[in-house]
Amino acid sequence: RLEMRSFGVKVSVIEPGYFKTMITNAENLEKNFLSIWEKLPEETKASYGENYLKAFLVTLRKMQKRCNSNLTLVTDCMEHALTSRFPRTRYSVGWDAKLLYIPLSYLPSALTDVI
C-alpha cells in the first residue's frame, strides 16, 4: 500500500473474516488436505500422528459452521473502496474481523498465542 503511494495509487485493504466461499468450503479443503497428507513421507505422518489429522479435520468442519454466508458485506466494502471519493485505508468485514482479529492485532504476540 505504501509502496504504491509514490505512484499516485491509493490502495485500500479489505480484510474479511470467515465467509462461505469455495476457498472456505470444508469439503474442498478436506479433500485437498487429505491429498497432501497422502503424499507426505511416513516419517512426517508419524511425527504429526493420526490424532493431529483427526483434530484438524474436526476444526475444519467447525470453522465452516462459523462462516458468514452474506457476501454482500464484502462486496459492499469493495464498492465503497472503488467508488468513494475518500475511501478508507482498511475495511474489516464481518463480526469476527471486527471483534476478534482487530483487537488481537494490538495485543502482544505472547498474549495472542494464548488466546
C-alpha positions as CSV (number, residue, x, y, z in Angstrom):
1,R,0.0,0.0,0.0
2,L,2.7,2.5,1.0
3,E,4.9,1.5,-2.0
4,M,2.2,2.4,-4.4
5,R,1.6,5.9,-2.9
6,S,4.6,7.4,-4.6
7,F,3.0,6.4,-8.0
8,G,-0.3,8.2,-7.1
9,V,-2.1,4.9,-6.5
10,K,-4.3,4.8,-3.4
11,V,-4.7,1.3,-2.0
12,S,-7.5,0.1,0.3
13,V,-7.0,-3.1,2.2
14,I,-10.2,-5.2,2.6
15,E,-9.8,-7.7,5.5
16,P,-12.7,-10.1,5.6
17,G,-13.4,-12.6,8.3
18,Y,-14.7,-16.0,7.5
19,F,-17.2,-16.1,4.7
20,K,-18.7,-19.1,2.9
21,T,-16.9,-19.3,-0.4
22,M,-15.2,-22.0,-2.4
23,I,-12.0,-21.1,-0.6
24,T,-13.6,-22.0,2.8
25,N,-15.6,-24.9,1.6
26,A,-14.9,-27.7,4.1
27,E,-15.4,-30.5,1.6
28,N,-12.8,-29.0,-0.8
29,L,-10.4,-28.1,2.0
30,E,-10.6,-31.6,3.5
31,K,-10.1,-33.2,0.1
32,N,-7.0,-31.1,-0.6
33,F,-5.6,-31.6,2.8
34,L,-6.1,-35.4,2.6
35,S,-4.5,-35.4,-0.8
36,I,-1.4,-33.6,0.6
37,W,-1.4,-35.8,3.7
38,E,-1.3,-38.9,1.5
39,K,1.8,-37.6,-0.3
40,L,3.8,-37.0,2.9
41,P,6.6,-39.3,3.8
42,E,5.6,-41.8,6.5
43,E,8.1,-40.2,8.9
44,T,6.3,-36.9,8.7
45,K,2.9,-38.5,9.1
46,A,4.3,-40.3,12.2
47,S,5.6,-37.1,13.6
48,Y,2.2,-35.4,13.4
49,G,0.2,-38.5,14.1
50,E,-3.3,-39.6,13.3
51,N,-4.7,-37.6,16.2
52,Y,-3.4,-34.4,14.6
53,L,-5.1,-35.3,11.3
54,K,-8.5,-36.1,13.0
55,A,-8.4,-32.9,15.2
56,F,-7.5,-30.8,12.2
57,L,-10.5,-32.2,10.2
58,V,-12.8,-31.6,13.1
59,T,-11.6,-28.0,13.4
60,L,-12.1,-27.5,9.7
61,R,-15.7,-28.6,9.9
62,K,-16.4,-26.4,12.9
63,M,-14.9,-23.4,11.0
64,Q,-17.3,-24.0,8.1
65,K,-20.3,-23.6,10.5
66,R,-19.0,-20.2,11.6
67,C,-18.6,-18.8,8.1
68,N,-20.9,-15.9,7.2
69,S,-22.9,-16.5,4.1
70,N,-23.7,-12.8,3.4
71,L,-21.0,-12.0,0.9
72,T,-22.7,-8.6,0.2
73,L,-20.8,-7.3,3.3
74,V,-17.6,-7.9,1.4
75,T,-18.8,-6.6,-1.9
76,D,-20.3,-3.5,-0.3
77,C,-16.8,-2.7,1.1
78,M,-15.3,-3.3,-2.3
79,E,-17.8,-1.0,-3.9
80,H,-17.2,1.7,-1.3
81,A,-13.4,1.5,-1.8
82,L,-13.8,1.7,-5.6
83,T,-16.4,4.5,-5.8
84,S,-15.8,6.7,-2.7
85,R,-14.1,10.0,-3.2
86,F,-12.2,9.3,0.1
87,P,-12.0,5.5,0.6
88,R,-10.8,4.2,3.9
89,T,-7.3,2.7,4.2
90,R,-8.7,-0.5,5.8
91,Y,-12.0,-2.3,5.7
92,S,-12.6,-5.0,8.3
93,V,-15.6,-7.1,7.2
94,G,-17.6,-9.4,9.4
95,W,-18.1,-9.6,13.1
96,D,-15.1,-11.9,13.6
97,A,-12.8,-9.5,11.8
98,K,-14.0,-6.5,13.8
99,L,-14.4,-8.2,17.2
100,L,-11.6,-10.7,17.2
101,Y,-8.8,-10.0,14.7
102,I,-8.5,-6.2,15.1
103,P,-8.2,-6.3,18.9
104,L,-5.9,-9.3,18.7
105,S,-3.6,-7.4,16.3
106,Y,-3.0,-4.8,19.0
107,L,-2.0,-7.3,21.7
108,P,1.5,-8.7,22.4
109,S,2.2,-11.8,20.5
110,A,2.6,-13.9,23.7
111,L,-0.9,-13.0,24.7
112,T,-2.4,-13.6,21.3
113,D,-0.8,-17.1,21.2
114,V,-2.5,-17.9,24.5
115,I,-5.9,-16.7,23.2
